[in-house]
Amino acid sequence: MSEHEHTPADVAPGTVTLCATREMHGGLKWAHLSVDLALWAEEGLRDGFRARVRREVGAAAVVEVIEA
């Protein structure tokens, strides 16, 4: 799989960044979604945030949580 790296600039203060990636013909497709920490703390909301960022790259995407 191609590399997609993160920097501190990918995570705004008071948030986490969800990174969805999927290997595609010709390279890696990725998308980021910034989520407020207070909302991310709500377990019942997390799957919805993951689904939202997956819509950008496809249902088979792997979602990683990037924290500051």
C-alpha angles and dihedrals in degrees: 000000000000118000123255111181131192132221131196087260088068090070118060118208111276094020145086121220121224113210118197117193134180130176110237136177104286099017149319123323116204143171135188130214121189114214127190112246092234091056093043089054088065103089091199092061099049098084090052092054091048091050091049094055091043090058087068095059106016139281093275092062121126112232120211124188112225115199129186 
